[in-house]
């Protein structure tokens, strides 16, 4: 039967090491929407504050959202937003770190996605054509593979 071989990977024999993952993504919008975010004039309130909290919560709940992810003890999550006026975009950078037997890539990627979705949700009434784009892992460290930088 298809799918019957799906299982969580056993990481019990792997050593606990300090690990970190950084992911990025963005939300492209109309220039007027970006200006509303900057001025704090959207009806739902402070878009970036809500997106930051949503992203942190998402990182902590990744194992509940992605079926085969292990629950991890997160030590820190930081979410930074850069307003790119030339591209009319909010650029999102998330760093997740902790100590564990497996990495924090999925937590960082999930936090970027949920932060972007929160921005979309809070702005969709004025700009339904927004796009989430380029969600990607940019760096990870720790574990057997060591440091990997993808951009």
N, C-alpha and C positions, 0 to 999 in steps of 0.2 A: 504494500500500500504506500502511495506517495506520501512523504512527510513523516513516516513512522520512524525514520532514523534521526530525527531532530532531537538534540539533547544539549544540555548545558555542559560546557567544557569543564573538566575537573582541574582546578588550579591549586588543589590542596598541597601538592608537593613543591610548588614554586615558592621561592623565598619572598618574604615581605621586603619591598624596597620603596624608597621615596620615589614618587612618580608625579608627573605633571603633563597636562595636555592643554594646547591652545587651539581654538577654532575661531573662524571668522565667517561672516556673511553680511548681507546687506538688505535693505529695503529701499527700492527705488520708487520715487513718487513725483508728483508735480512740485515745482518750485514753491508754489503758494502753500502747499501742505507742509513742506519743510519749514517755511516761515511761521506757520501756525504752531508747529512744535516748538520752535525757538522762542516764540512769544508766550507760550503756555496758554493759548487761546482755544484749545479744543474742548468740546463740551464734557468729555469724560475725564478731564483733568491732566495731570502731569504725565505725559506719554512715556518719557524716558524713565521716570521713577517707577512706574508700573511695570515697564518692560524689564527693568533690572530685577525687581522682586520676582516677577514671573520666571525669569531665567534662572535665578538662584533656586527657586522652588523646583523647577524642572530638573536641574542638575541633581538635586537631592532625591528625586523620584524616578530617575531614569530606569532603574531596575523594575519599576512597576509598569513602565510604558513599553520597553523593548523586551520581548519575551525571554531571551536567553542571556540577558545581562546579569552579572552578579551584583548584589547590593554591596556598595563600597562605603567606607568611612571617609567622607570628604573633610579635609582640613581647612580648605579655603576655596572660595569661588569669587573671582572678580569679573565684572562686566563693565566694559568701557564702550562708550558711544562716540563716534566722530561724525559731525555733520558736514557732509561734503556738498557744498553749495553748487559747485560746478556740475556734478553729476545728479544733483537733487536726490540725495540718498542719505540714509542713516547707515553708517558702517558699524558693525557690531564685532567686538573682540571679547572672547571669553577665555579665562584661564581657570582651570580646575586642578587642584593638587591634593595629594594625600599619600598615605602609605598603604600599600596593599600588594596582593599577589597578581593583580591584573591592572591594566591601565585605565585612565580616565577619559579616553577619547570620546566614548559615547556620551558621557556626561557633558563634556564641553560642546559637542555637536548638538545635543538636545537643548542645551541652554541657549545656544545661538538661535536655533529654530523657534523655540517658544518665545524668546525675546522679540524676534521678528514678527511672529504671529500676533503678539500683543500689540506691537506698533500698528500692524495692519488693522486689527480689531478696533483700536482706539481712533483710527483715522479713516476707516472705510466709508463713513457717512459723507465725508467731503472729497474722498479720492478713491473710488472703487477700482481704479486701474493700477493700483500699486502692485509691485512685484517683489517677492522674496527671491534673492539670487545668490549664487556662488557660496553656498554653505559648504565649508571645507575644513579639514584638519590642517593646521599649518606647522605644528611642532608638537613633539612628545618627547618625554625623557623618562628614564628609569627602566627597570626590568632588564631582561636578557638582551633586548635589541638596542639598549642604550639611547643615545640622543638621536633623534631624527628630525630634520628641518626640511619642510616641503616647500617653503618659499621664503 
